[in-house]
Structure formats: structure tokens, C-alpha cells
Amino acid sequence: MMPSPAHALFIPYPAQGHVLPLLELAHRFADHGFAVTFVNTDHVHGQLIAASPELVAAGQDDGAPPPVSGQVRLVSVSDGFPPDGDRNDLGTLTSALMSSLPATIENMIQKGQFRCMVVDYGLAWVLGVAKKAGMHTATLWPSCAAVMAAGLDLPELIADGMLDKDGLPTGKQIPPVGDLQMNLAPLAWNAAGTEEAQKQIFRCLNNILKALGQDTVDLLLCNTVKELEEGILSLHPSIVPIGPLPTGLREGKPVGNFWAEDDSCLSWLDAQPDRSIVYVAFGSIAVLDEEQFRELARGLELSGRPFLWVVRPGLADTANFPDEFPKTVEKRGKIVTWSPQHRVLAHPAVACFMSHCGWNSVMEGIRNGLPFLTWPYFADQFINESYVCDVWKTGLRLLKDTAAGGLVTSEHIAACIENLLNDPATMSRALELQKVASRSIRKDGTSFNNLTAVINAMKG
């Protein structure tokens, strides 16, 4: 009789930037013989199936039999949120998950035979049910170690009077975290929507710390590279860097996108000269108002450079292009609703990446040796921007103009594109970071060795 495979339970936070790296990690576990059950919320599961119908064809929906060794099976559960609720309101969504998820997962564990659980850091408070069942546990932080470290240091920051009881800055200087001057960017939980949303996120962070303080987690994983955050990781040796987790590089395995990829941009890129294209993409949550959207379009037009622009549903309140824009740029511009970003960034035609600075995008840009034009929207993205522009010096900030009503103006956008693409020193630093990231995930690289050790520990 064949021995039953080690069975792992994976649970991502229900947002695009969280599902992607955890699903990649789940496939790594499967590569090492694990059977994996990957639990999305019903809402996210529906988006995944709509974007990648092959998930059903592969027998991975919730009606499928239990997974076997080497397989990742997708199942879904309720998020405890009203069907028509605003799931971009992360504070309220997190509160709903805290009410509904622990009992659901406990029931799932009682019915299954799981050896270990890996959850998104934002759901670390659910790990108690796994520990109670005697399972190995790990949590993945899908952003930089600097933000993770700041979260772990919350009690000290409050005790030292740098933050008040709600996590809001008091005005007292926050000391650097590794190479980062933390006063240059908002802390992640202080840039997450309304003041009430910020308080909800902060309460969630405190609940995570409380859970971690109860020895519910064996391993704190981070999608980063040791050599890129050496100072912070030396101060927090419990954080295990296993990145970059390069999503989308597996033939025949769906990435976990919430929107269907438009592959037509790849053949379009094939026809463009090397290092010529400005790639513009702002992730899954960022929103531009109509005036800013039109200003960005005019900036791309004014630059005279060829570009590929991802205009996903919901990027702008009203995605009205300037009147002459489509006609003016039709020969040098391509617009898609969602791109196969992993393949776009690896394409030799792409010269730079205009990005919201989500950590997955930052890691993908680094892995492909690209310089950045940074335009953060919320949460950790401002600290990620500080890494790119202040520490690594591989990008330029796109700045709001107070004299222009807080807009990033078309003239500024065009000038920054030109400045970046004519800056060999920044280009050279981006290529150096690419070598660092590539070495880390090759055999015997730091992240490769860490991930191998993690998987072996979780097998027990």
C-alpha cells in the first residue's frame, strides 16, 4: 500500500496580491510531494474560475475528490460578508473574516487529515485551531520584511511614545528600520483608507501579535530576499526570507488572477524594439479619479514613447480617455484590461515599469532587471516605494503637484519617463538587483535553501 501524502492546508487573505504568492508557495509544496487544499473565499473563488476556466477543467473546484500528492485543489468558504459588500474596504472585510473563518477552518480540520497549515499573515489569528489539532504551522507575509518588522515592533513603538494606542504617529521620530528611514513613508496601517479603516487594520495587527505571542506559529515566512533586506533580517532572525516567489512561470498551472489575461499584448511586444516599452500597471485595488486618469493618458501621449497600459475594470471612476488620445497613440500604444504580467516584465521589449509598488510587482520588476516609476496608492506601497527610490535607487517618484490640485501632471509624467530612460546609472543598479534576486532562488541560494528547509520542517 502506498503511504498517504503529507496534506497541507493553505489559506490566503482574499485579495489579489495575497492569493498570488501563497498559491505559488502551495505549488512549491506540491512539487515536494504534498497534497494541498487551497481555501479561498466564495467571492475570490468565483473570480478565479471566471478568469481561468481551466481550474474547473483540471478538477480543482470544490466538487473534486481530495487532492493527491503533487496536486493543489481549490475549495471555497464564506467570508462572512454580505454578497454586495465592498470588499475593497479591508477593515470591514477583515472583521467579517475574524468572525466567520476560525469555526469554518476548525470544522475542515476535524474532517480532514492535515499535517500542516500555511496562512497569510493577515489571517494569523486562525492558526490557533491548527495548533490545537497538533499541526505544523507557518504564515507568509507577502510584502517586505521592513513592514513585517514594524508590525512585530508595535508594542515597543507604542511604549516609546512614537505611536498612540490606535497606531497613529505622535510626531515623535520613528527610528530607521534597517536601511529604511521610516519617517519618509506612512506606516502601512496608516495608509489604508479612512481613519476608521486604519483603526480596524491596526486592531487586526494587534490580534495577529496576540496570536503569535501564544506560540501558534512555527515559521514566519516572508516573500523577500535576504540580500535585499539584510539589516532588517539580522535584527529579526525569526523572519525567514523565501522570495522572490516567481508567479506565473509554470506551464499549465493557473497563476491565480482575478481577471482573464489578455495575451494579445505579447505578440504586440514581439514587434517592438528591445528596451523601448513603458509598462504601466497599478495592480488590483488602486483607483484614479477621472481627472487623474486623463492626466496619465496625456502624460503617456506627451512622452512620445511606446507603452503598454493595463486599464483593469475599476481602475478609474470613469475611464474616459482624452478625445484625441486613441487616435494619437494607436500606432505606439497598447491597452489591455489585464496582462500576463510575469511574461510582460520578462519581455526584452519592456524598458521600465510604472507601478503602484505592490510588493509582488516590485519583486517581479527586480527579478527582471527593470527600473521603476513609482506611484503608490495605499498601505505598504509607500514603504516599498521608499526602498525603490531611496535605498536601492532603482526608480523615480511620480510626485503630486499641489499647485495643480494634487494631480500628478502630464508634463511631470512625460519628463520622468524621459529622465528614467536616459539614466544609465539607475538602469545599471536595476540589473545588479536582478542578479541578487536570481542568485537567491537558484540551487544553494539563500531563498532556495530556506524554502527547502521550510518544506522539510512542515513534512515533520
Order of alpha helices (4+ residues) and beta strands (2+ residues): beta-alpha-beta-alpha-alpha-beta-alpha-beta-alpha-beta-alpha-alpha-alpha-beta-alpha-beta-alpha-beta-alpha-beta-alpha-beta-alpha-beta-alpha-beta-alpha-beta-alpha-alpha-alpha
